């Protein structure tokens, strides 16, 4: 397991490690009811296409048991459920109780009940035995984890031999011409939209900053390899605004 430093980043601020989890929890408790709006504002609505693509290339099969970390409002689980079928199971895990409540209510309203379980958990200390899952997914959640390396190690631990981890996350823009436009949207427009539509500019400012502090494509690939994953692949979407990382336990 990796050693934690005394401080870590919360957006562009350095905070005590023990404090970050509480601060992140406050952000997501604040935005839980506006989760779809948050993602729409951050991605111009393209997050829906990214998530569909993420599910489409997941390679999940009927009967698979999947752990969806930072499962929040259930967007990814709803897309993966038809792939695992009635013989499979998806455990939706999130550290934030408010996000889990929103997700459970939304999926129940859609009639999606069978094959779904919900559990509040910390990605750095998963409450499952070794080799419990065929796949672990996490979409737009890893950047909010305090000790990302430990979370990756835990993901590796709970995977069966041959199982895979799939990570969808904001990453480093690859096109130079796009970077100033993306920065302008992130730091000038997004917080104002957050104040206007969700009465919460500070949370949206943090979310923009958290993207910039997240490891870039190559760094995250190396972290997956350090955690024990093999055959690690990276796929950029929309000029690297987001990336999909895939790694296998062998």
Secondary structure, 3 states (H helix, E strand, C coil): CCCCCCEEEECCEEEEHHHHHHHHHHHHHHHHHHHHHHHHHHHCCCHHHHHHHHHHCCCCCCCCEEEEECCCCCHHHHHHHHHHCCCCEEEEEECCHHHHHHHHHHHHHCCCCCCEEEEECCCCCCCCCCCCEEEEEEECCHHHCCCHHHHHHHHHHHEEEEEEEEEEEECCCCCHHHHHHHHHHHHHHHHHHHHHHHCCHHHHHHHHHHHHHCCCHHHHHHHHHHCCCEEEEEEEEHHHCEEEEEEECC
